[in-house]
Amino acid sequence: VVFSCVKSPWFDASWCGKTLDEKAICEMIIISRDGLEFSEPEKSEWGLKDPRRTNLDLGGENGEYHTMVLDGPLYQYKIAIQAVSCEAEADNRSEGGGKNKSIPLKSVISG
């Protein structure tokens, strides 16, 4: 299982294609526990439902990340990612002017 799409401010592009393993979960627990720090001027520009107002949901229930399963008992073939590139795109669904960025995984898959 790999991260296929991550959303800032909780994650950066280095998480795209990263394996969802025990180490990643430990990092996510720290992000969730410690929260993120923003200046008061930054916070004043946020809408009421801006996702930065809450800590990271470890299950990704607020769209903080998406994953992709590469292998499993029902798969005839394992999916092998040969290359990963990331690009930031505006998340226009959020309140506050679309300032959040979603970083989708672009991959070349063989199998």
Buried (B, 14 or more C-beta within 10 A) or exposed (E): EBBBBBBBBBBEBEBBBBEBEEEBEEEBEEBBEEEEEBEEEEEEEBEEEBBBEEBBBBEBEEBBBBBBEBEEEEEEEEBEBEEBEBEEEEBEEBEBEEBBBBBBBEBEEEE
